[in-house]
Amino acid sequence: MKKFKYLVAIVYLFMASHFASNAHAADVVLDSIVAVVNEGVVLASDLRKEVAFVRLQAEGNGQSLPGDDVFQSRVLERLINQEIQRQHAQKVGIAVDASSVNRAIEQVANGNSMDTAQFRQTLRTQGFDYDHYRKTIEHELLLSRLVQRDVQSRIRISKQEIDDFIAASKKSEQQQRYRVQHILLAVPPSAPQAEVSQTQARAQSLLAQLRAGNDFAAAAAANSDGARALEGGDLGWRVLQELPDFLSSELVRMSVGDISEPLRSPNGFHIVKLTDISNEAQEVRSETLARHIFISSSSADGQQKLAQIKARILAGETFDAMAREFSEDPNSSSEGGELPWFSQGQMPAEIEDVASTLDKGGLSEPFRTQYGWHLLEVLDRRQRDSTSESVRQQAEQSLRQRKIEQETERWIRELRDESFVEVRN
């Protein structure tokens, strides 16, 4: 089964269908309630659809899951958190419109070399409920906006932290990357010692089971309070500087296949498994300076308009003047269409692909991305080493993402603790 590059999912969406009806009011059958969450509910139909969806994803990724009862309770807990977040978003005035969901799905489809219709049909062929998939994307976008409002706004990165990050990454010519699985047993910072000791004992018991051969992914799905629990606790590939110090210092002492002792942090107790290590040689980075004229996808004649603009440029009019007059990119049109210096992975793939085919001073044919139509001119190229400002920007981004992940887990737990939840059997 083909694996899709899904947008990073932390949680899934509360589904809005509360009952089924026919032409006669007397025949209305109400859906049963499995959890009351503040003034809202989670329905049995929500749970059935989410269980089926997550199970299909796990099968596609070859991931083990816990037994049915435990798995269902873990999925229910995720749906409860989603409903809490939905209510919080409504309270603070955050919403996601249908066009934003459409754009996100189009981006996922393009990343899998499909158009939206092909992607939709492929999902259905593989057994996924497309409407449910749309709702998972909608919730991811909603959560992203909530995190931006409530979490990212309080993250600060100092110059010293960036300097330390870069210095640590230069310690060897090879930059190691670590593939990590993770289990978090959460303990509030203010928890009494009895609760801390109980959780620590639970962590030791779980570690013994893992070292006796229990599957780590299934254990994470059954026990972890981390955001990636139902994905088997897989954190993906990370460099050490992208992980908290208490994790990175442990990983450097581990070999592939090792499972750590329980590690204490302000969020609780952590168990990590090192599943793989990769060495990537640090290389000089190739960067491109280019400018473009952009016509949005809402313009039906974008390609024709750009062809006419190109003819005018070739006849002697300047690219700068044409960009200022015609480009619909609000970030670059006033600068004559000039884009920031970029390296691989920093621009849409279509722009990078076209730029790679052009010599310095070369002018492209009109081409399309998911955003609209572009006419591109390459202005310059350069090689930047590890002292470049771009590396400082990447270091800051990695540090910020690390802090956001930690604070998001704490924020989700705080919302949960402040909510009324009643699970019904």
matplotlib code that plots the C-alpha trace (Angstrom):
import matplotlib.pyplot as plt

x = [0.0, 1.3, 2.1, 1.0, 3.0, 0.3, 0.5, 2.0, -1.0, -1.0, -4.7, -7.9, -11.3, -14.6, -17.1, -20.2, -22.9, -25.1, -28.0, -29.5, -33.1, -35.7, -38.8, -40.7, -39.7, -41.0, -38.3, -35.3, -32.6, -30.3, -26.6, -25.4, -23.0, -19.7, -18.4, -19.7, -17.1, -18.1, -21.1, -20.3, -20.3, -18.4, -20.7, -20.3, -20.3, -17.3, -15.5, -16.2, -15.0, -11.9, -11.0, -11.3, -9.3, -6.4, -6.3, -6.1, -3.2, -1.4, -1.8, -0.5, 2.6, 3.2, 2.6, 1.5, -1.4, -2.6, -5.6, -9.0, -10.3, -7.1, -6.9, -10.5, -10.0, -6.9, -8.7, -11.6, -9.1, -7.8, -11.4, -12.1, -9.0, -10.2, -13.6, -11.9, -9.8, -12.7, -14.6, -11.6, -11.2, -14.9, -14.5, -11.5, -12.9, -10.7, -12.2, -11.0, -12.8, -13.4, -11.0, -8.1, -8.9, -9.1, -5.7, -4.1, -5.5, -4.3, -0.8, -0.9, -2.1, 0.6, 3.2, 2.1, 2.2, -1.6, -4.3, -7.1, -9.5, -6.9, -5.9, -9.5, -10.1, -6.9, -7.9, -11.3, -9.7, -7.6, -10.6, -10.3, -13.4, -12.7, -15.1, -13.4, -10.0, -11.2, -12.2, -8.8, -7.1, -9.6, -8.7, -4.9, -5.3, -7.5, -4.9, -2.1, -3.9, -4.6, -0.9, 0.2, -2.1, -1.6, 1.9, 4.1, 3.4, 5.2, 8.3, 11.5, 14.9, 18.0, 21.1, 23.1, 20.9, 21.4, 25.2, 25.2, 23.1, 25.5, 28.6, 27.2, 26.5, 30.1, 31.7, 32.3, 32.3, 29.5, 26.1, 24.3, 20.6, 18.6, 15.4, 13.6, 10.5, 9.1, 6.8, 5.7, 4.0, 2.8, 3.1, 2.1, 5.0, 2.9, 2.0, 2.4, 5.3, 3.0, 1.8, 5.3, 6.4, 3.4, 4.2, 7.9, 7.0, 4.6, 7.5, 9.8, 7.2, 6.6, 10.4, 10.7, 7.9, 9.7, 13.0, 11.3, 10.3, 7.0, 6.4, 7.4, 4.9, 2.0, 3.1, 3.3, -0.2, -1.5, 0.3, 2.0, 0.6, 2.8, 1.3, 2.5, 1.2, -1.2, 1.5, 3.6, 5.5, 7.6, 9.3, 11.0, 14.6, 16.1, 19.5, 20.5, 20.1, 16.4, 15.8, 15.7, 19.0, 17.9, 17.0, 20.0, 22.5, 21.0, 20.9, 24.6, 25.2, 22.8, 23.2, 20.6, 17.9, 18.6, 15.8, 16.5, 15.8, 12.9, 14.0, 12.5, 11.5, 9.0, 6.4, 6.8, 8.8, 10.1, 11.2, 13.0, 14.1, 16.9, 15.8, 18.4, 21.3, 22.2, 25.3, 25.0, 28.2, 27.9, 28.1, 28.4, 24.8, 24.0, 21.6, 19.7, 18.5, 15.6, 12.6, 9.1, 5.9, 2.9, -0.7, -3.0, -4.8, -8.1, -7.2, -8.2, -5.9, -2.8, -0.7, -1.6, -1.1, 2.4, 3.3, 2.4, 4.4, 7.4, 7.2, 7.3, 10.4, 12.1, 11.2, 13.0, 10.8, 12.3, 11.3, 11.3, 8.6, 6.5, 6.6, 5.6, 2.7, 1.3, 2.5, -0.1, 2.5, 2.1, 5.5, 7.6, 5.8, 7.0, 10.5, 10.4, 9.4, 12.7, 12.5, 14.8, 17.9, 16.7, 18.3, 16.8, 13.6, 12.8, 10.6, 7.8, 9.3, 8.1, 10.0, 13.2, 12.9, 12.5, 15.3, 17.7, 17.2, 18.0, 21.4, 22.1, 19.9, 17.7, 14.0, 11.5, 8.3, 5.2, 4.7, 2.2, 2.4, -0.5, -0.7, -1.0, 1.2, 4.8, 7.3, 10.8, 14.2, 17.4, 19.5, 22.5, 23.8, 26.2, 27.7, 27.2, 29.1, 28.1, 28.8, 26.0, 23.0, 20.8, 22.2, 21.4, 17.8, 17.6, 19.1, 16.5, 13.7, 14.9, 15.1, 11.7, 10.1, 11.6, 10.1, 6.8, 6.5, 7.2, 4.9, 2.1, 2.0, 1.8, -0.9, -3.1, -2.8, -3.8, -6.9, -7.8, -7.4, -9.6, -12.4, -15.4, -15.2, -17.6, -16.9, -20.0, -19.8]
y = [0.0, 3.4, 5.6, 9.2, 12.1, 13.3, 16.7, 16.3, 15.2, 15.7, 15.1, 14.6, 16.4, 16.2, 15.1, 17.2, 14.6, 14.1, 12.1, 10.3, 11.1, 10.2, 11.8, 11.2, 12.9, 9.9, 7.7, 9.8, 7.6, 9.5, 8.6, 7.4, 9.6, 8.1, 11.2, 14.5, 17.3, 20.6, 21.7, 19.3, 15.5, 12.8, 10.3, 6.6, 7.3, 9.7, 7.0, 4.2, 6.4, 7.5, 4.0, 2.8, 5.7, 5.4, 1.6, 1.9, 4.4, 2.1, -0.9, 1.2, 2.2, -1.4, -0.1, -2.4, -1.4, -2.4, -4.6, -3.4, -2.2, -0.2, 1.1, 2.3, 4.1, 5.8, 7.0, 8.2, 10.3, 11.8, 12.7, 14.3, 16.5, 17.5, 18.5, 20.5, 22.3, 22.9, 24.5, 26.6, 27.7, 28.8, 30.7, 32.7, 33.2, 31.0, 29.0, 27.2, 27.9, 25.3, 27.0, 26.6, 22.9, 22.6, 24.2, 21.9, 18.8, 20.0, 20.4, 16.8, 15.6, 17.4, 16.0, 12.6, 13.5, 13.6, 16.1, 16.4, 14.1, 11.4, 11.7, 11.5, 8.3, 6.7, 7.3, 5.7, 2.8, 2.1, 2.2, 5.7, 7.8, 11.0, 13.1, 12.0, 12.7, 16.3, 16.7, 15.5, 18.1, 20.8, 20.0, 20.0, 23.5, 24.6, 23.2, 24.9, 28.3, 27.7, 26.7, 29.8, 32.0, 30.3, 28.7, 30.2, 33.8, 33.1, 31.3, 33.3, 32.2, 34.1, 34.8, 32.7, 29.7, 30.0, 30.3, 27.2, 25.3, 26.1, 25.4, 22.0, 21.1, 21.9, 19.5, 16.9, 16.9, 14.4, 15.6, 12.6, 12.2, 10.0, 8.1, 8.0, 6.5, 8.1, 7.4, 10.1, 9.3, 12.8, 14.2, 17.8, 20.0, 20.6, 16.9, 15.6, 13.2, 10.2, 10.8, 11.2, 8.0, 6.1, 7.3, 6.5, 2.9, 2.6, 3.8, 1.1, -1.6, -0.5, -0.4, -4.0, -5.1, -3.4, -4.9, -8.3, -7.9, -6.0, -3.9, -0.3, 1.2, -0.7, 0.3, 3.9, 3.8, 2.2, 4.3, 7.4, 10.9, 12.3, 13.9, 11.1, 8.3, 6.8, 6.9, 4.6, 7.4, 7.9, 11.3, 10.8, 11.9, 14.5, 16.0, 16.2, 20.0, 19.6, 17.5, 18.6, 18.3, 15.4, 13.3, 14.3, 13.6, 10.1, 9.3, 9.9, 7.0, 4.6, 2.2, 1.4, -0.8, 0.5, 1.6, 4.2, 4.2, 6.5, 10.1, 12.8, 16.2, 18.9, 17.2, 13.7, 10.5, 9.7, 6.4, 6.5, 3.9, 4.6, 2.9, 4.2, 6.6, 8.4, 10.5, 13.4, 15.2, 18.9, 20.5, 24.0, 25.1, 26.3, 29.3, 31.1, 34.6, 35.0, 37.2, 36.3, 37.8, 36.0, 35.7, 33.9, 30.7, 32.6, 34.2, 31.9, 33.6, 33.6, 31.7, 33.8, 37.0, 36.0, 35.0, 38.5, 40.0, 37.8, 39.1, 42.6, 41.9, 40.3, 43.4, 45.6, 46.5, 45.7, 42.8, 45.1, 47.4, 44.5, 42.9, 46.2, 46.6, 43.1, 40.8, 39.7, 38.7, 41.3, 40.4, 40.9, 43.0, 46.3, 45.0, 44.3, 40.6, 39.8, 36.8, 36.0, 33.9, 30.3, 26.8, 23.4, 22.8, 26.4, 27.2, 25.2, 22.4, 23.8, 27.1, 25.2, 22.9, 25.7, 27.8, 24.8, 24.7, 28.4, 30.1, 33.3, 35.9, 33.2, 33.8, 30.9, 30.1, 30.7, 27.7, 26.8, 25.9, 25.2, 28.9, 30.2, 31.1, 32.3, 33.9, 33.4, 35.1, 33.9, 36.8, 35.2, 32.1, 31.6, 29.0, 29.6, 27.8, 27.0, 30.5, 31.9, 33.7, 31.0, 28.5, 30.8, 31.0, 27.2, 27.0, 29.4, 27.4, 24.1, 25.6, 27.2, 23.9, 22.0, 24.5, 24.6, 20.8, 20.8, 23.7, 22.3, 19.0, 21.1, 23.4, 20.4, 18.9, 22.3, 22.5, 19.0, 19.6, 22.7, 20.8, 18.7, 15.3, 12.4, 9.1, 6.9, 3.1]
z = [0.0, -0.9, 2.0, 1.8, 3.0, 5.3, 6.9, 10.3, 12.5, 16.2, 16.7, 14.7, 14.3, 16.2, 13.5, 13.3, 12.3, 15.4, 14.1, 11.1, 10.0, 7.3, 6.1, 9.4, 12.6, 14.5, 12.8, 13.9, 15.5, 17.8, 17.9, 21.3, 23.3, 24.4, 26.2, 27.5, 27.0, 28.7, 26.7, 23.8, 23.2, 21.4, 19.6, 19.0, 15.3, 15.8, 17.6, 15.0, 12.1, 13.9, 15.0, 11.4, 10.1, 12.5, 12.1, 8.3, 8.7, 11.0, 8.7, 5.8, 7.8, 9.1, 12.7, 15.6, 17.7, 21.2, 21.8, 20.7, 24.1, 24.8, 21.3, 21.3, 24.7, 23.4, 20.2, 22.4, 24.5, 21.3, 20.2, 23.6, 23.2, 19.8, 21.1, 23.8, 21.3, 19.0, 21.8, 22.7, 19.1, 19.0, 22.2, 21.0, 17.5, 15.4, 12.5, 9.3, 6.0, 3.3, 0.9, 3.3, 3.6, -0.2, -0.5, 2.1, 0.4, -3.0, -1.4, -0.1, -3.5, -5.4, -3.0, -4.1, -7.8, -8.1, -8.7, -6.1, -7.9, -8.3, -4.6, -3.5, -5.6, -4.3, -0.7, -1.4, -3.2, -0.1, 2.1, 3.6, 4.2, 2.2, 4.2, 7.4, 5.9, 5.1, 8.7, 10.0, 7.8, 9.0, 12.6, 11.9, 10.5, 13.4, 15.9, 14.0, 14.4, 18.0, 18.7, 16.8, 19.0, 22.4, 22.2, 19.6, 20.8, 24.0, 22.5, 22.6, 21.2, 22.3, 20.3, 22.7, 22.1, 18.4, 18.9, 21.1, 18.5, 15.7, 17.8, 18.7, 15.1, 14.1, 16.5, 13.8, 10.0, 10.0, 11.2, 12.7, 12.6, 14.9, 14.2, 17.6, 19.1, 22.2, 25.1, 27.6, 30.8, 31.8, 35.3, 36.0, 37.4, 40.6, 41.1, 44.7, 45.3, 45.6, 42.0, 40.7, 42.4, 41.0, 37.5, 37.8, 38.9, 36.0, 33.7, 35.1, 34.7, 31.1, 30.4, 31.7, 29.3, 26.4, 27.1, 27.4, 23.8, 23.8, 20.6, 21.3, 18.8, 20.4, 23.8, 22.8, 21.3, 24.5, 27.1, 25.8, 26.6, 23.8, 20.7, 18.4, 20.6, 18.0, 15.4, 17.6, 19.2, 16.1, 16.2, 12.8, 12.0, 14.4, 14.9, 18.5, 18.7, 17.8, 20.9, 24.6, 26.4, 28.6, 25.5, 23.3, 26.1, 26.4, 22.7, 22.2, 24.6, 22.9, 20.1, 17.5, 19.1, 22.6, 24.9, 27.5, 31.2, 32.2, 31.8, 34.0, 32.6, 33.7, 31.5, 33.1, 32.4, 28.9, 27.4, 24.0, 21.6, 19.1, 15.9, 13.4, 12.9, 9.7, 8.9, 6.6, 5.5, 6.0, 2.6, 1.2, 0.3, -3.2, -3.2, -5.9, -6.2, -8.6, -9.3, -10.5, -11.8, -10.3, -11.4, -9.0, -9.8, -9.7, -13.0, -15.9, -18.4, -16.2, -18.6, -21.6, -19.6, -18.6, -22.2, -23.3, -20.5, -21.4, -25.0, -23.8, -21.7, -24.6, -26.7, -24.3, -21.3, -17.9, -15.7, -12.7, -14.3, -15.4, -11.9, -10.3, -12.6, -13.1, -10.3, -7.7, -5.1, -2.4, -0.8, -3.9, -6.5, -4.9, -5.1, -8.8, -8.1, -6.3, -4.0, -1.0, -1.6, -1.5, -1.4, -2.0, 0.0, 0.7, -2.3, -4.0, -5.9, -9.3, -8.7, -7.7, -10.7, -13.2, -11.6, -11.8, -15.6, -16.1, -16.5, -14.8, -16.5, -17.9, -18.3, -18.0, -19.9, -17.8, -15.4, -12.8, -9.1, -6.7, -6.1, -9.7, -12.7, -12.6, -14.9, -13.4, -14.0, -12.3, -11.1, -9.4, -7.7, -4.8, -2.4, 1.3, 4.1, 7.6, 8.8, 6.6, 7.9, 6.4, 8.9, 11.8, 10.5, 10.3, 13.8, 15.1, 13.3, 14.8, 18.3, 18.0, 16.8, 19.7, 22.2, 20.4, 20.6, 24.3, 25.1, 22.9, 24.9, 28.1, 26.6, 25.5, 29.0, 30.6, 28.4, 29.3, 33.1, 32.9, 31.2, 32.4, 30.8, 31.5, 29.6, 29.2, 28.9]

ax = plt.figure().add_subplot(projection="3d")
ax.plot(x, y, z, "-o")
ax.set_aspect("equal")
plt.show()
